[in-house]
Amino acid sequence: VSAEYGKDFHFPKQYAPLHLYHDITHKGSTINYTTQIGEGFQQESQAAYFQTNYKNVGKQVFTIDANKEVLAYIAMDIETYDSELKELKALYDDNHEENNTSKELTVPIDNNHWRL
């Protein structure tokens, strides 16, 4: 229609100012917030918020975030252990390749326990 009549229909709705007072009183002035900076953090916070029961949210979000940090730390330790084990196995295989008897490399495992 705009091409046919040469008109631009992109204009604000006439009743939009009716919502303005309600939006400002409930959300505050737009100068006080932005969604551009730190959007990735907001997504993590939103995901943690949806896991709560919407009561005493701060403590629950903190606990969820702390658990995620612990899980990431454990995963990093496991990846480090696996890579070191692979390097030890490769080193062992290189040093004992003239020996045709294949023995499994065993590395002692610490008795660490993780508690969440």
C-alpha positions as CSV (number, residue, x, y, z in Angstrom):
1,V,0.0,0.0,0.0
2,S,2.8,2.4,0.8
3,A,4.4,2.0,-2.6
4,E,1.1,2.3,-4.4
5,Y,0.1,5.6,-2.7
6,G,3.5,6.9,-1.8
7,K,2.6,7.1,1.9
8,D,4.7,6.1,4.9
9,F,2.6,4.3,7.6
10,H,5.4,4.0,10.1
11,F,4.2,6.4,12.8
12,P,3.7,6.0,16.5
13,K,0.3,4.8,17.7
14,Q,-1.9,7.6,19.0
15,Y,-2.8,5.7,22.2
16,A,0.9,4.9,23.1
17,P,1.2,7.9,25.5
18,L,-1.6,6.3,27.5
19,H,0.7,3.5,28.5
20,L,3.6,5.8,29.2
21,Y,2.8,6.7,32.8
22,H,2.2,3.1,33.8
23,D,5.4,1.9,32.1
24,I,7.5,4.6,33.8
25,T,6.1,4.1,37.2
26,H,6.5,0.3,37.1
27,K,9.8,0.0,35.2
28,G,11.5,3.3,35.9
29,S,12.9,5.8,33.5
30,T,14.8,4.3,30.5
31,I,17.9,6.3,31.5
32,N,18.3,3.9,34.5
33,Y,18.7,0.6,32.5
34,T,19.9,-0.9,29.3
35,T,19.9,-4.3,27.7
36,Q,23.0,-3.8,25.5
37,I,25.8,-4.1,28.1
38,G,26.2,-7.5,29.7
39,E,23.5,-9.3,27.8
40,G,25.2,-12.6,28.3
41,F,25.1,-12.3,32.0
42,Q,21.4,-11.4,31.9
43,Q,20.7,-14.6,30.0
44,E,22.5,-16.6,32.7
45,S,20.6,-14.8,35.5
46,Q,17.3,-15.2,33.7
47,A,17.9,-19.0,33.3
48,A,18.8,-19.2,37.0
49,Y,15.7,-17.1,37.9
50,F,13.4,-19.5,36.1
51,Q,14.8,-22.4,38.2
52,T,13.7,-20.7,41.4
53,N,10.3,-20.8,43.1
54,Y,10.1,-17.0,42.8
55,K,10.4,-16.5,46.6
56,N,13.6,-15.4,48.2
57,V,15.1,-15.3,44.7
58,G,18.5,-13.8,45.6
59,K,19.6,-16.7,47.7
60,Q,18.4,-19.3,45.3
61,V,20.1,-17.6,42.3
62,F,23.3,-17.4,44.3
63,T,23.1,-21.1,45.1
64,I,22.4,-22.1,41.5
65,D,25.3,-19.9,40.3
66,A,27.6,-21.4,43.0
67,N,26.6,-25.0,41.9
68,K,27.3,-24.1,38.3
69,E,30.8,-22.8,39.2
70,V,31.6,-26.0,41.2
71,L,30.4,-28.2,38.3
72,A,32.6,-26.2,35.9
73,Y,35.6,-26.5,38.2
74,I,35.0,-30.3,38.5
75,A,34.6,-30.6,34.7
76,M,37.9,-28.7,34.2
77,D,39.7,-31.0,36.6
78,I,38.4,-34.1,34.8
79,E,39.5,-32.7,31.4
80,T,42.9,-31.9,32.9
81,Y,43.2,-35.4,34.4
82,D,42.1,-37.0,31.1
83,S,44.6,-35.0,29.1
84,E,47.5,-35.8,31.5
85,L,46.5,-39.5,31.5
86,K,46.5,-39.5,27.7
87,E,50.0,-37.9,27.7
88,L,51.3,-40.4,30.2
89,K,49.9,-43.3,28.2
90,A,51.5,-42.0,25.0
91,L,54.8,-41.5,26.9
92,Y,54.5,-45.0,28.3
93,D,53.7,-46.5,24.8
94,D,56.7,-44.6,23.2
95,N,59.1,-45.9,25.9
96,H,57.9,-49.5,25.8
97,E,57.0,-50.1,22.2
98,E,59.8,-52.7,21.8
99,N,58.0,-54.7,24.4
100,N,55.2,-56.6,22.7
101,T,53.5,-57.4,25.9
102,S,50.7,-54.9,26.3
103,K,50.1,-53.9,29.8
104,E,47.5,-51.5,30.9
105,L,48.8,-48.2,32.4
106,T,47.4,-47.6,35.8
107,V,47.5,-44.3,37.5
108,P,46.6,-44.1,41.2
109,I,43.4,-42.1,41.8
110,D,43.0,-39.8,44.8
111,N,40.1,-40.4,47.0
112,N,38.7,-36.9,46.6
113,H,35.0,-36.5,47.2
114,W,32.9,-33.6,45.9
115,R,29.9,-32.3,47.7
116,L,27.4,-29.9,46.1
